[in-house]
């Protein structure tokens, strides 16, 4: 019996040693406001109303009904306005957009379910390094070194904006923070043992709005133009992937491009063109098998989107009353401000049913360009990004 116990002790010790010896898997998440994440935790319950996503909500919550705290996943969030800052700790909800980087913002982005999915799929510890800032472009703010300095337009020069020296500023901040965290991993992840080492195992990019709507950098094509409107975005995205891999010394690092999906599955021609441009680098021969474009449009909540369109009509009505639009009730300008508010309120009540208003309150918490602040959408995106990354890791034998 003593011999059997001794053998079991040796086997258990060996198993634990092997587990501890596995390199820490590091994943980098970067982008603008949608990578920050504007889905309030109050919209979590909405996830459970759909049988298809109810199991995902169960993963997101612990037995106490509160957001799950991951014991094997840590995160460093670097963000901010004029003064950047960091928040870090075990992964849980609250690492979405934050006014104060070190304090729980009550929101999630894709990082939460990305980490949960990785935790379920991988045996060892995981570290997420997330760098995200709202309102940032690829052409200027995240401009990769290989693209060269940003060439200012005449309008930029006239208005004294977009200094060439500042182009790529957020790319550099991103790389500097990643290096800082990797230079002292125990500061963020106390469980890390230098003997186990680490591996930068993947990168996720979720960005696009500021490029998509810019008509100066990406002018609407004229008859006879040979290149698509957003061809430069594709080139700069490819440069970005190459440069990130070079700067982090991971030549074939799995890279996920989260393709802009705001508005859902029926985009106009410009949005459709931008989505194609975002996804295009994944089709380059050099990136086959190690760069994947994940479409996020399927995760847009169509029911909430329809209600959002009605809210837009209500806001438009308010603008038209103030502007004394000849087609509406205040054409002669005789309505007081209170009368205008009452009119808009009545218009809203006729347009949006009580059921729709209740659904909106449960499921949405922000504007359309932030995927309606819907936790269901961000949860599905994070899961999809993780699954795409895992598939690439599997293909590379990791």
N, C-alpha and C positions, 0 to 999 in steps of 0.2 A: 504493500500500500504506500509506504514511504517513497519507494522508487517511482511509483506512478505519479504521486504528487510532485515529486522533483521534476519529472519529465514534463508534466503539465505546466509547472512554473517556468521552465526553460522555454517551452513553446509560446506561452503567453508573453514572456519578456521579449522573445524574438519577434513576435508579431507587433508588439508595441514599438519596438525599435525600428522595424521596417516602416511602420506608419509614420513615425516621427521623422524618418529619414527622407520622406518624399518632399521634393522642393515645394515651397510655397508658390501657389499659382497666383500671378498678378494680372489683373485685367484693367485696362485704361478706358474710361468713358469720357468723351469730350464733345463739345458743341455749344449751342447757344441756349435760348430759353427753354426749349422743349427737352433738352438734355438736363437742364436744371430741374424741370418738372413742376407743373403748377396744378397738380391734382390734389385736392384737399383730402385728408383721411376720412372726413365726414361722408365722402362718396363711396367708401368701401362697401357698405351694405348693398349698393346697387349691383355690385359684382355677383352677389349671391342670388339675385333675382333671376338670373339666366342659368338654367341647368348646365349649359355648356361651360360656364365659368365659375360656377359654385365651388367645384373642387379647388380651383386656384385660390379662392378666398380662404378656404380652410388652411391652405399652406401659408397664407399671409398672416393668419391669426394664431395665437397660442390657445391653450386650453382655457385661459381666463378671458378670452374674447378680445384681448388687446393685440396690437400689432406684434408679430413675432420678433424676438430678438435672436439673431443668429449666433450660435456659440462658436462657429468655425469660419465666419466671414467677417472681415473688418473692412472699414472704409475710411478713406481720407477725401474730404470734399474741399476743393479750393475754388472760391468764388468771391463775389463782392462787386461793389461799385467802384468809386474812386479809391477806396481803401480795401484791398483784397485781404481775405482771411481764410482760415481753415477750421473745419469741424471734423472730428474723427472719433472712432470708437467701433463697437460691434454694430454690424448692419441691422437696422430696423427701419420703420417708417420715420419720416421727418428729415431725410437727407435729400429732399427735393429743394425747390427754390427757397432761399433763406435771406431775409433782410439783414440778419446778423449771422455771418458764416458759422460761428461757434455755437449757435443756439438752434434748437429744434424749430423748423419752420412749419410743421404741421402739414407738409405736403410730400408727395412722392413724385419721382420721375421714373425712368426705366430701371434705375439701379436696384430697386428693392426686389423685384421678381427676377431680375438678372442674377442677383446674388443667391436668392432662394433656389433657383434652378441649378446653379453651379454647386451649391451646397448638397443638393440631392444627388447630383451626378458624379461628384468627385470625392475621393476618399480623404484627401488632405485638406489643409487650411487654404483659405482664399483671401486675397486682398484686392479691393477695388480702389483705384485712384481715379477720382472724378474731378475734372476741371471744366467748368461751364459758366458762361456769362451771357446774359440776355442781350439781344440786339446786335449780335456780332456776325460779320460776313466772312466768307472764305476769300473773296477777292482782295480784302484789305486787312481785317483784324487777325484772321488766322492764316494769312497769306504765307505759304510755305517758302523757304529760302530759295528753292530751285526755280520758283516763278519770277525771281528778281523783284526789285522794288516796284511798288504800285505807281503807275504813271497817272498823274493827276489830269483831270479834264480841265478845260478852260473855266468851267463853273467852280470847280474846286479851288483853282488858283484865285479866282475873283473873290471868293468867300473865305479864303484863308483856311480851308479845311483839308483833312486827309493828307497830313504831312508825309512825304515819302519816307522820312526817317522812322515814322511810327508804324508803317505797314509791317504786318507780321508780329506786332507786339504781343498779341494773345497766343500766337503759336509759341513764341519764346517763353512766355509765362507758363504755358502748359508743360513744355519740356523741362523747364527749370524746376517746377514743382514735382514732377514725376521723379526727377533725379534726386531731389531733396528727400523724398519719402523713401526711395530705394537705398539712399545712403545711410539711413537710420531707421530700418523697418520696425525695430522694437518700440520706437516711440509711438507708433500708430498701432502696431500689433504686438502686444506684450508676449504673446505665446510663441513668437518667432524665435527660432534657434538658428544662429548663423551656420551651424554645422549642416543644417538641412538645405540651406541655399534657397534661391528663388528662381522663378522662370516667368518672364513676361510672356503670357500665353495668349493674349488677344487684345484687340482695340475695337471700340465701337464709336462711330461718328453719327451724331444726330443733330442736324443743322439745316439751314437752307432758306429760311424765310427772307432774310435780308438780301440775299442774292436774287431770289426769285422775283421780288417786287422792284428791283432796281433797273430802271430803264436807261440810265446813263451808261452804266457799265455793260449792260446787256440790252442794247436797243432792239426794239421790235423790228424784225426783218422787213426789208423793202423788196419789191418785185425784182428778181434777178440776183438777190443775195445767194451766195453759194453755201455759206455755212449756217447751221442751225443757230438760233438765237443764243443758246446757252453753251455753245461749244467750248468757250473758255473755261466754264465751270468744270467741265469734264477734264480738261487739261490740268487745271489747278488741283483738282481732286486727286488725279494720278500723281502729280508732283508731291502732294501732301502725304500720300501713302508711302511713296519712296523715301521722302525726307524723314518721316517719323520712324520708319524702320531703320534708317541709317543712323539717326541721332540716338536711338535706343539700342542700337547694335543687335537688332533682331531681324535678319534679312527676310525671313518668310513668315513673320508674325501674322497670324490670322486677323483679318480686318473686315469688320462689318460696316457697310454703309446703310444707315437707316434712311430710306428714301421718303422724302416729304409726303405725307398722306393726308394733310389737312383738307377737309372737304369731302373726303371719301372717294367712292369709285366712279364718280362722274365729273372729272375735272374739265375745265375749259382748255382750249388749245395751248395756252401759255403754261398752265400748270402741268399739263400732260408733257409738254416739251421739256420742262424743267425736270420732271421725274425721270425722263429718259436720259437726260444729261447727267443726273446724279448717279444713275445705275450704270452708265456706260463704262466706267473704268473696270468694273468686274468682268467685262468681256474681253479685256486686253489679254493677249497670250501670256504675258509675264505674270499676270495675276490669277490665272486659271487655278482654281482649287484652293487659293489662299486669300481671296477677296470675294465677299458675297454681298450682293445688294438685297436687303430685306425690305419689301414693300410694306409700308405702314398704313396705307389707305384701307386695307381690309379691316383694320382695328378701329377705324372711325365709327362712332356710334351713330347710325343713321337716324334712329328715333329722336335722339337728342339734337342731332343736326337739323332735323325738320323743325323742331321747336325753336332752335336758335334762329332759323330764318324768319320765324314769326316775331321773335324779339327784335330782329333787325327792322321789320316792318313797323313795329311800335315806335322804335327810336326815330325812324324816318318820318313817321307821322308827327312826332314832336318837333323835328327840325322844320317841317313844312308849315306847321302852324305858326312857328316863330317867324319864319321868313315871309309869312302872308301869301303863301302859294295860292294862286287864283283858282286852283282846282279843289281847294279844301275849305273847311268851315270858317277859317279866319282870314278869308280873302280881303276883307275890308279893314282888318287890323283892329276890330272892335273888341275882341276877346281879351279879358284880363288874364294874367298869368295863372291865377287859380282856375279860371274857366278852361284854359288850355290844358292844365294838368288833369282836370276832371274829364275832359274830352278824351285825352290819351288813355286814361284809366279805363273808361268805358269801352274804347276801341280794343284795348288789350283783353278785357274780359270777354268780348265777343269772339276775338281771334284765338285766344289760348284757353282751352278748357281747364277746369279744375284738376282733372286727371293729368293733363300735360304739365300744368304748373307744379304739381306734386312730384312728377317724374323728374322734371328739371331740377328741383330742389334736392332730390336724392342722388342724381347722377352727374350733375354739372357744377363746376365751381370757377370757371374762367371763360375766356373768349375763344372763339373758333380757332384763331391762329395758335392757341395753346391746347389744341385737341379738346376744347371745351372744359378743360380741367377735370376730365373724367378718369377716375382711378382705374376703371375697367380697361380703358384704352391703353394707359401707361403700363398696366400690369401685363397685358397681352404683348405689348411691344418688348418689354424687358425679357419676358420668357422667350419670345421669338429670337431676340438678339443672342441670348445665351445658347439656345439650341443650334443656331447657325454657327456660332463659335465652336461649340462642342463637336459639331460635324466636321469642321475644318481641322480641329485638333486630332480627331480620330483619323482623318485622312493622312495626316502627317506623322501618325504613329505616336502621338503624345498621350 
